[in-house]
Amino acid sequence: MNDLTYNVIVGLEIHVQLKTRTKMFCGCALSFGEEANSRVCPVCLGLPGALPVMNEQAVEYAILAALALNCRVADFTKWDRKSYYYPDLPKNYQISQYDLPLGNDGAIEIPLESGGTKNIRIRRVHLEEDAGKNLHTAGGFSQVDLNRAGTPLLEIVTEPDLNSPEQVRALAVELQRIVRYLGISEADMQKGHMRFEPNINLVIERAGRQFKTPIAEVKNLNSFRALERSVAYEIQRQLDDFLETGRTMQMGNKSTRGWDDAHEATVLQREKEEAHDYRYFPDPDLVPVVPTPPRLDEIRARLCELPVPRQVRYVRAYGLSDYDAGVLTADRATADFFEQAVAAGGDPKRICNLLTQVGLKLANERGRDLPGLGLEPSRLAALAGMVDRGDVSASAGNTILPAMVETGKTPETLAQELNLLQKSDAGELEGIVDQVLAQNAAAVADVQAGGKKSQKARGFLLGQVMQKTKGQANPKVVAEILDRRLR
């Protein structure tokens, strides 16, 4: 092992269900959790004589995604039949795009754990229809639910530019953020809206020679955790296999593997088919897609600022930490709300603290996004201003925000009603400070003597003032008075 080094090579295929009202080639409604086989028709059942009709919105969504991923959008593309037999594919072929994808030669930046970003090339973006779902919960036999068959499916294929499980996860997370920002998919993995298929192998250097292990494709991963762990497992499995057998890419075909979540291991399913095994040929029932320049311009106008550039801007323009900027930009609605509150006059860092410490928690508890709380950005800005001016403390601000959501009242009204306004009247506070100093001569002496006890004694005196005012004194004003008195 001492003379052996290796590099991890991963390309990722991502399947994203598009958020259209109906299926890709028929009028069946898309709805999650319905009774099995209740959202089907002759087209998605593959009955003889049924003809497909293209879903225009799905094509527009796919073009929007291709543009967001910096792809070159094809001026001519067609539909192809990908032939294979499987119980959840009633036509015995899948309508897809083979040699002329809707978009290609794109790129996406992903954040790295070590800081900075990495550019990942996008090989292709194309549209196809999803298959149905096989169910294995009925004892000794399997069942097929075809409600999902025909769902518009966007496939994104990267070049093999990923070199670690962490990078693979980062790309998947970023793509989920992008499709949600664009509004083209809910990307809810628990509902199967987004599935990942990493293609993994190793380039091994040993004794001056280079070896490549056979590529393994892990199918249908529906969580970031499973994706990251399956790649990590496969790296170790391929390394162990090479050391034991010496098997290389020239000696073994590409394999398809599944992920056993219970045992956290990949399991061999079959040797991978090649493209010619699918007998691709143009679908005779569908016309080609030829986007016109005016139509492309119209779709391009719907693009928004994407998560990574927005996150970078928040760090530079607002002075936020990279972590806080990432939290705020994880969801487009949250980022928009944040910017509206800042535009209404709120300090960016104060607004960020209120949202990340309280607002997002409230939204999560209620199962909705931030705007769904019914909170006005201008009122959040007003609350931030009250905290910054010292009208209320930061902790009081965190108390007022949930009350604003519950009651719809202004922060000023709630501060009065909840008795959270801070005392900032210097004349009134000076009298209280003098009382505290007179009652705590030893602490006063420690402060004035300097040394190790000074800061602790000063904090004690400040605490005594806060106690006497029942926490309503403005700490900043009290600190200024203490400084004057203790010189």
SVG drawing of the C-alpha trace seen along z (x, -y; Angstrom):
<svg xmlns="http://www.w3.org/2000/svg" viewBox="-58 -63 65 78">
<polyline fill="none" stroke="black" stroke-width="0.4" points="0.0,0.0 2.9,-2.4 3.7,-2.6 0.0,-3.0 -1.9,-6.3 -5.3,-6.8 -7.6,-9.5 -11.4,-9.3 -13.3,-10.0 -17.1,-10.6 -19.6,-11.8 -23.2,-12.3 -26.5,-11.8 -29.4,-13.7 -33.1,-13.1 -35.4,-15.9 -39.2,-15.7 -40.6,-18.9 -43.4,-20.8 -45.9,-20.8 -49.6,-20.3 -49.8,-17.3 -47.5,-14.6 -45.0,-14.9 -46.9,-13.4 -50.5,-13.2 -53.1,-15.1 -53.0,-13.0 -52.7,-15.2 -49.5,-15.0 -50.3,-14.4 -48.3,-12.7 -49.7,-10.0 -52.9,-9.2 -54.4,-5.7 -52.2,-3.4 -52.9,-3.5 -55.5,-6.2 -53.6,-8.8 -53.2,-6.9 -54.6,-7.0 -54.2,-5.1 -51.0,-7.2 -49.1,-6.5 -50.4,-2.9 -48.9,-2.4 -52.1,-1.1 -52.2,-0.6 -53.1,-3.6 -52.6,-6.2 -50.5,-9.1 -48.3,-11.4 -48.6,-15.2 -45.7,-17.3 -46.0,-19.3 -44.9,-22.8 -44.3,-24.0 -42.0,-21.0 -39.9,-22.0 -39.7,-25.6 -38.7,-24.5 -35.9,-22.3 -34.6,-25.2 -34.7,-27.5 -32.6,-24.9 -30.1,-24.5 -29.6,-28.3 -29.1,-28.5 -26.4,-25.8 -24.7,-27.9 -25.5,-25.3 -25.6,-25.9 -29.3,-25.4 -29.7,-23.3 -31.5,-25.1 -32.8,-21.6 -33.5,-18.6 -35.7,-15.5 -37.3,-12.8 -36.0,-9.2 -37.3,-5.9 -35.0,-4.1 -36.2,-0.5 -36.0,1.9 -38.4,4.1 -39.3,3.5 -42.6,4.0 -42.9,0.2 -42.4,-0.8 -45.7,0.3 -44.7,-0.9 -41.5,1.2 -39.7,-2.0 -39.0,-5.4 -39.3,-8.6 -36.1,-10.4 -33.4,-12.4 -30.3,-10.6 -27.8,-12.3 -29.4,-15.8 -30.0,-16.8 -31.8,-20.1 -28.7,-21.6 -25.0,-20.7 -21.5,-22.1 -22.5,-23.8 -20.9,-24.4 -21.8,-24.9 -19.8,-26.2 -20.0,-24.3 -18.7,-25.5 -15.8,-23.5 -15.4,-22.7 -11.9,-24.1 -13.3,-27.4 -13.7,-28.8 -15.5,-27.0 -14.9,-24.4 -16.2,-24.4 -18.0,-21.3 -18.7,-20.8 -22.2,-19.8 -22.2,-17.3 -25.9,-17.5 -29.4,-18.4 -32.3,-16.6 -35.9,-15.8 -37.5,-12.4 -40.5,-10.7 -40.3,-8.9 -41.1,-5.3 -43.7,-3.9 -42.8,-2.5 -42.4,1.1 -43.6,1.9 -42.3,4.9 -44.5,4.7 -47.1,7.3 -45.4,10.4 -44.3,12.9 -45.0,10.8 -44.4,7.3 -46.8,4.6 -46.6,1.8 -48.0,-1.7 -48.0,-3.7 -49.1,-7.0 -45.6,-8.3 -45.2,-6.9 -44.9,-9.7 -43.9,-12.4 -41.7,-15.1 -38.1,-14.2 -35.1,-16.5 -31.8,-14.6 -28.6,-16.5 -25.3,-14.7 -22.0,-16.0 -18.5,-15.3 -16.4,-13.2 -15.1,-16.2 -16.0,-15.3 -13.2,-13.8 -14.7,-13.1 -18.0,-12.1 -18.1,-15.6 -17.9,-17.2 -20.6,-14.9 -22.9,-15.9 -22.1,-19.6 -23.1,-19.4 -26.4,-17.6 -27.3,-20.2 -26.5,-23.0 -28.6,-21.6 -31.5,-21.2 -31.2,-24.8 -31.0,-25.9 -34.1,-24.0 -36.1,-25.3 -34.9,-28.9 -36.1,-28.6 -39.4,-27.2 -39.3,-24.3 -39.3,-21.5 -40.1,-21.0 -37.1,-18.7 -38.5,-16.9 -36.5,-13.7 -38.9,-12.0 -41.4,-12.2 -39.0,-11.0 -38.7,-14.4 -35.0,-14.2 -32.8,-11.1 -29.1,-10.7 -26.9,-8.1 -23.1,-8.5 -20.7,-6.8 -17.6,-6.0 -14.1,-4.6 -10.5,-5.0 -7.4,-5.9 -4.6,-4.1 -0.9,-4.7 1.3,-1.8 5.0,-1.1 5.0,-3.7 2.0,-2.3 -1.6,-3.6 -4.7,-1.4 -8.4,-2.3 -11.0,-0.3 -14.3,0.7 -16.9,-2.0 -19.8,-1.3 -23.1,-3.2 -25.2,-3.3 -28.9,-3.7 -31.8,-5.7 -30.4,-7.4 -32.9,-9.7 -31.1,-11.4 -27.9,-13.4 -26.8,-11.0 -27.2,-7.9 -25.4,-9.6 -22.4,-10.6 -22.1,-7.3 -22.6,-5.2 -19.7,-7.0 -17.5,-6.6 -18.4,-2.9 -17.8,-2.3 -14.3,-4.0 -13.2,-1.6 -14.9,1.4 -13.1,0.8 -9.8,0.2 -10.1,3.5 -11.2,5.3 -8.2,4.0 -5.8,5.1 -7.3,8.5 -8.0,9.3 -6.1,6.7 -9.3,6.2 -9.2,3.1 -11.6,1.4 -10.2,3.4 -11.1,6.7 -14.6,5.9 -17.7,4.1 -19.4,1.2 -21.7,2.5 -25.0,1.2 -25.3,1.4 -28.0,0.6 -27.6,-0.9 -28.5,1.2 -29.3,-1.5 -29.6,0.9 -26.1,2.4 -24.7,-0.8 -23.2,1.1 -23.7,1.2 -25.1,4.4 -24.4,5.7 -27.6,5.6 -26.4,6.3 -23.7,5.6 -24.4,2.2 -25.9,2.1 -24.3,0.0 -26.1,-2.5 -26.6,-0.2 -28.4,2.3 -31.3,-0.3 -31.9,-0.4 -32.4,-4.2 -34.3,-5.6 -36.3,-8.8 -39.9,-8.7 -42.1,-8.9 -45.1,-10.3 -43.4,-13.6 -42.2,-16.6 -38.7,-18.0 -38.2,-20.9 -36.9,-24.0 -36.6,-27.0 -36.8,-30.3 -34.5,-33.2 -37.4,-35.3 -38.7,-32.4 -35.3,-31.8 -35.0,-35.4 -38.4,-35.2 -37.3,-32.2 -33.9,-33.7 -35.7,-36.8 -37.1,-34.5 -33.6,-33.6 -32.9,-34.9 -29.7,-35.4 -28.7,-31.9 -27.7,-30.7 -23.9,-30.6 -23.5,-34.1 -26.1,-35.4 -24.4,-33.9 -21.1,-35.5 -22.8,-38.8 -24.3,-38.7 -20.8,-38.1 -19.3,-41.0 -22.1,-43.5 -23.6,-42.8 -20.6,-41.5 -22.4,-38.3 -20.5,-35.1 -20.4,-32.5 -22.5,-30.2 -25.3,-32.8 -25.3,-33.8 -25.7,-30.2 -28.6,-29.8 -30.4,-32.8 -29.8,-31.9 -30.7,-28.2 -34.3,-29.2 -35.3,-31.9 -38.3,-33.0 -36.1,-33.5 -33.4,-35.4 -36.1,-37.7 -37.7,-38.4 -34.3,-39.2 -33.5,-41.7 -36.9,-43.3 -36.4,-43.9 -32.9,-45.4 -34.4,-47.6 -37.0,-48.8 -34.1,-50.1 -33.1,-47.2 -29.5,-46.5 -28.4,-43.4 -26.7,-41.7 -29.5,-42.4 -32.1,-41.2 -30.0,-38.1 -29.9,-37.3 -33.6,-37.7 -34.3,-35.4 -31.8,-32.7 -32.4,-32.6 -36.2,-32.9 -37.9,-33.5 -36.8,-30.3 -37.5,-28.2 -41.0,-29.6 -41.5,-28.8 -40.2,-25.3 -42.5,-24.6 -45.5,-25.7 -44.4,-23.8 -44.3,-26.9 -41.8,-29.3 -40.8,-32.6 -43.3,-34.8 -46.0,-32.3 -45.8,-33.5 -47.6,-36.7 -44.8,-38.9 -44.3,-42.2 -40.6,-42.9 -41.0,-46.5 -42.1,-45.5 -39.1,-43.2 -37.0,-46.2 -38.7,-48.2 -38.0,-45.6 -34.3,-45.5 -34.1,-49.2 -35.6,-49.1 -32.9,-46.6 -30.1,-48.6 -31.2,-51.8 -31.4,-50.1 -35.2,-50.5 -35.3,-46.8 -32.6,-44.2 -31.6,-41.6 -33.3,-38.9 -36.4,-41.0 -36.3,-41.3 -36.3,-37.5 -39.4,-37.5 -41.2,-40.1 -40.8,-38.4 -42.9,-35.3 -45.6,-37.6 -45.7,-39.6 -46.4,-36.4 -49.1,-35.3 -50.9,-38.7 -50.1,-40.7 -49.3,-43.7 -46.4,-46.1 -43.1,-45.6 -43.6,-49.0 -47.1,-48.0 -45.8,-44.6 -42.8,-46.1 -45.1,-48.3 -47.6,-45.5 -44.9,-43.0 -43.1,-45.6 -39.9,-45.0 -38.9,-48.6 -35.4,-49.4 -34.8,-52.4 -32.4,-54.8 -33.1,-57.9 -29.6,-58.8 -30.9,-60.9 -33.1,-58.0 -30.4,-55.4 -27.6,-57.5 -29.6,-57.4 -29.8,-53.6 -26.1,-53.3 -25.2,-55.5 -27.3,-53.3 -25.5,-50.1 -22.1,-51.7 -22.8,-52.8 -24.0,-49.3 -21.0,-47.5 -17.9,-49.3 -15.7,-46.2 -16.6,-45.7 -16.0,-49.4 -12.5,-49.1 -11.7,-46.0 -12.7,-47.9 -10.6,-50.9 -7.6,-48.8 -7.4,-47.2 -5.9,-43.7 -7.6,-40.4 -10.6,-41.1 -11.5,-44.4 -13.6,-43.1 -15.4,-40.6 -16.3,-43.2 -17.5,-45.6 -19.7,-42.9 -21.1,-42.3 -22.0,-46.0 -23.7,-46.1 -25.7,-43.0 -26.8,-44.6 -28.2,-47.6 -30.0,-45.3 -31.4,-43.4 -32.7,-46.6 -34.4,-47.7 -35.8,-44.2 -33.8,-43.9 -35.2,-47.0 -32.1,-49.2 -30.3,-49.8 -26.9,-48.0 -25.1,-50.4 -26.3,-53.5 -25.6,-51.8 -22.0,-50.9 -21.4,-54.5 -22.6,-55.8 -20.4,-53.2 -17.4,-54.3 -17.9,-57.9 -18.5,-57.0 -15.6,-54.6 -12.8,-56.7"/>
</svg>
